[in-house]
């Protein structure tokens, strides 16, 4: 029998879970218990504070549904998502950097051909996006699957709007034989992450804002290459130095170039100003060691 006190409790829990069959689970849980108990002892956590933490997590669970993932938001604003991404996706020099996935990706987005308009009715200033997908040795990657998603000019993703009959501001296309890709969309704008729930209340209590800089999401995968999950951020935009989810990398900041009304890259005549964005992605091969 162990006399449980604030110091012996940690060893008691570790002993209780020592028989776990999965050694990796045991390693993770042992470390979690040690750090969690050390945290409680360090701050001298009170029962009221512990209850407030449980209530926070309960409310985060209640607000989470198929359209909203409050726990991903929590992980993002605590920097955990970026930490896990950084330590799992270190790449050789020259490869495009990865960044956070975010909570608004949707599987099986509509398929588009190169040159199509993935905005599909989403409101915003027109933007023509182009570039290439290549490997680390410069080889063009054909048929790379490119998922793209973004918010509209009010800062909302399609899954945040009710009543939409079709996806907007998201799509999936494939790179051409020479690695090129291009599509039409709308200009990315800054937006606030959902802050009407527990995570937003936490940010407010911490004196932090909920804003993200303007960005466009990409996920690119091709056989023989590591899947890339990343953003492109708009040069000169607000919040680049204070992204609420710590996702900005300087290598991912790109120019959205404004053009007066006239001929667009695809040859159509635009009767309003439009933007162009060009970015070349470089994927790491599975065989390359960092």
C-alpha positions in Angstrom: 0.0 0.0 0.0 1.3 3.5 -0.9 0.4 6.5 1.2 -0.8 8.9 -1.5 0.4 12.5 -1.1 1.2 15.3 -3.7 4.5 13.6 -4.4 3.8 9.9 -4.3 0.7 10.1 -6.5 2.9 10.4 -9.7 4.7 7.1 -9.0 1.4 5.4 -8.2 -0.1 6.3 -11.5 3.0 5.3 -13.4 3.0 1.9 -11.7 -0.7 1.5 -12.5 -0.2 1.9 -16.2 3.1 0.0 -16.4 1.4 -3.1 -17.8 0.2 -1.4 -20.9 0.8 -3.7 -23.9 1.6 -0.8 -26.3 5.0 0.5 -25.4 4.6 3.8 -27.3 1.3 4.5 -25.6 2.9 3.8 -22.2 5.9 6.1 -23.1 3.5 8.9 -24.1 1.2 8.5 -21.1 4.1 8.2 -18.6 5.5 11.5 -19.9 2.1 13.1 -19.9 1.5 12.1 -16.3 4.9 13.3 -15.1 4.5 16.7 -16.8 0.9 17.2 -15.8 1.6 16.4 -12.2 4.7 18.6 -12.2 2.6 21.4 -13.7 -0.1 21.1 -11.0 2.6 21.1 -8.3 4.5 24.1 -9.8 1.5 26.4 -10.0 -0.2 25.0 -6.9 -3.4 24.3 -8.8 -6.5 24.9 -6.8 -9.6 22.8 -6.9 -11.5 25.8 -8.4 -8.9 26.3 -11.1 -8.9 22.5 -11.9 -12.8 22.6 -12.2 -12.5 25.7 -14.5 -10.1 23.7 -16.7 -12.5 20.8 -16.9 -15.4 23.1 -17.7 -13.3 24.7 -20.5 -12.6 21.3 -22.1 -16.2 20.2 -21.7 -17.4 23.4 -23.5 -14.8 22.8 -26.2 -16.3 19.3 -26.7 -19.9 20.5 -26.8 -19.2 23.2 -29.5 -17.2 20.8 -31.7 -19.2 19.2 -34.6 -18.6 18.2 -38.3 -18.2 21.9 -39.3 -16.1 23.1 -36.3 -13.2 21.6 -34.5 -12.6 23.5 -31.3 -9.8 21.2 -30.1 -7.8 21.9 -33.3 -8.2 25.6 -32.7 -7.0 25.1 -29.1 -4.0 23.2 -30.3 -3.3 25.9 -32.9 -3.5 28.9 -30.6 -1.3 27.1 -28.0 1.4 26.6 -30.7 1.2 22.8 -30.3 0.0 22.3 -33.9 3.0 24.3 -35.2 5.4 22.5 -32.9 4.2 19.0 -34.0 4.3 20.1 -37.7 7.8 21.5 -37.4 9.3 18.5 -35.7 7.7 16.0 -38.0 8.2 17.8 -41.3 11.8 19.1 -41.2 13.0 19.2 -44.9 16.2 19.7 -46.8 17.1 23.2 -47.9 15.2 24.1 -51.0 12.0 22.2 -50.2 8.8 24.1 -49.5 8.1 24.4 -45.8 5.1 22.9 -44.2 2.8 24.7 -41.8 -0.4 24.0 -39.8 -3.3 22.1 -41.4 -6.1 24.2 -39.9 -9.7 23.1 -39.1 -11.4 23.8 -42.5 -10.0 21.1 -44.9 -12.7 19.0 -46.5 -12.1 15.6 -48.1 -13.2 14.9 -51.6 -13.3 18.6 -52.7 -14.7 19.2 -56.2 -12.3 18.2 -59.1 -11.3 21.0 -61.4 -9.2 21.3 -64.6 -6.2 23.6 -64.7 -7.5 27.1 -65.5 -10.9 26.6 -63.9 -12.4 28.9 -61.3 -12.4 27.2 -57.9 -14.0 30.2 -56.2 -17.3 28.9 -57.7 -19.2 32.0 -56.6 -17.3 32.9 -53.5 -17.1 36.7 -53.2 -13.8 38.5 -53.6 -11.4 40.2 -56.0 -10.4 37.9 -58.9 -7.0 36.3 -58.6 -5.1 34.0 -61.1 -2.8 31.5 -59.4 0.0 29.6 -61.2 3.3 27.9 -60.6 5.0 24.5 -60.8 5.3 21.4 -58.6 8.9 20.0 -58.7 11.0 17.6 -56.8 14.1 18.5 -54.8 16.3 17.7 -57.7 14.4 20.0 -60.0 12.4 17.3 -61.8 8.8 18.3 -62.8 6.1 16.3 -61.0 3.2 15.4 -63.3 -0.2 14.4 -61.9 0.5 15.7 -58.4 -2.8 16.1 -56.6 -3.3 19.6 -55.4 -5.9 20.5 -52.9 -6.6 24.2 -52.4 -9.0 25.9 -50.0 -9.5 29.5 -48.7 -12.0 31.9 -47.2 -14.1 34.4 -49.0 -13.6 38.2 -48.8 -15.6 38.3 -45.5 -13.2 35.8 -44.0 -15.5 32.8 -44.0 -14.9 29.3 -45.4 -17.8 27.6 -47.2 -18.2 25.2 -44.4 -18.9 28.1 -42.1 -21.9 29.2 -44.2 -25.2 27.4 -44.1 -27.3 26.9 -47.1 -24.6 26.6 -49.8 -25.5 24.1 -52.4 -21.9 23.6 -53.6 -18.4 24.0 -52.3 -16.9 27.4 -52.8 -13.2 28.5 -52.5 -11.9 25.0 -52.5 -11.0 22.4 -55.1 -8.7 19.7 -56.3 -6.6 19.7 -59.5 -3.6 17.9 -60.9 -0.3 19.2 -62.1 0.4 19.0 -65.9 3.1 16.9 -67.5 5.7 19.6 -67.0 4.6 20.2 -63.4 2.7 23.4 -64.1 -0.6 24.2 -62.4 -3.0 27.2 -62.7 -6.4 28.2 -61.5 -8.6 31.2 -60.9 -9.8 32.1 -57.4 -10.2 35.2 -55.3 -7.8 37.3 -53.3 -7.0 36.0 -49.8 -7.9 38.3 -46.9 -7.1 38.3 -43.2 -9.8 36.7 -41.0 -10.4 35.9 -37.4 -10.5 32.3 -36.3 -13.8 31.3 -34.7 -13.7 33.1 -31.4 -17.2 32.9 -30.1 -16.4 29.8 -28.1 -14.1 28.7 -25.3 -10.9 29.2 -27.3 -11.9 32.8 -28.2 -12.7 33.5 -24.6 -9.3 32.1 -23.6 -7.6 34.4 -26.2 -9.4 37.4 -24.8 -8.4 36.6 -21.2 -4.8 36.3 -22.4 -4.9 39.6 -24.2 -4.4 38.0 -27.6 -6.2 38.7 -30.9 -7.8 35.9 -33.0 -6.6 37.1 -36.4 -4.8 35.2 -39.1 -2.9 36.9 -42.0 -4.3 36.5 -45.5 -3.4 33.1 -46.8 -4.2 30.3 -49.3 -4.1 26.7 -48.2 -2.4 23.9 -50.2 -2.0 20.2 -49.7 0.0 18.4 -52.4 0.8 14.8 -52.7 2.4 12.6 -55.4 3.7 9.0 -55.4 7.3 8.9 -54.2 7.2 12.3 -52.5 6.3 13.5 -49.0 2.9 15.1 -48.8 3.1 18.8 -48.3 0.6 20.7 -46.2 1.3 24.4 -46.3 -0.1 28.0 -46.8 0.9 30.9 -49.0 0.8 34.2 -47.2 0.3 37.7 -48.7 3.3 40.0 -48.7 2.8 43.1 -46.7 -0.4 41.9 -45.1 -1.4 42.6 -41.5 -0.8 39.9 -38.8 2.2 38.4 -40.5 4.1 39.0 -37.2 1.3 38.0 -34.9 -0.6 35.1 -36.5 -3.0 33.7 -33.9 -1.9 30.1 -34.8 1.9 30.8 -35.4 1.7 29.4 -38.9 3.8 32.0 -40.9 7.1 31.1 -42.5 9.1 33.8 -44.4 9.6 31.4 -47.3 5.8 31.1 -47.7 5.2 34.8 -48.0 4.4 35.6 -51.7 3.4 38.6 -53.8 -0.2 39.0 -54.9 0.4 41.4 -57.8 -2.4 43.8 -58.6 -3.2 44.6 -62.3 -5.6 47.1 -63.8 -8.5 45.9 -65.9 -7.2 44.3 -69.1 -6.1 41.0 -70.4 -5.7 38.2 -67.8 -3.1 35.5 -67.9 -5.6 33.1 -69.4 -6.4 35.5 -72.2 -9.8 36.7 -71.0 -10.5 40.4 -70.9 -11.2 41.6 -67.4 -13.3 44.7 -66.9 -12.1 45.1 -63.3 -8.7 45.0 -61.6 -7.4 41.5 -60.8 -4.4 39.9 -59.1 -1.9 37.3 -60.0 0.0 35.0 -57.7 2.9 32.7 -58.8 4.5 30.1 -56.6 6.7 27.1 -57.3 6.4 24.2 -54.9 9.3 21.9 -54.2 8.5 18.4 -52.7 10.9 16.2 -50.7 11.3 12.6 -51.8 10.7 9.8 -49.3 14.3 8.7 -49.8 15.9 12.0 -48.9 17.1 12.3 -45.3 17.0 15.6 -43.4 
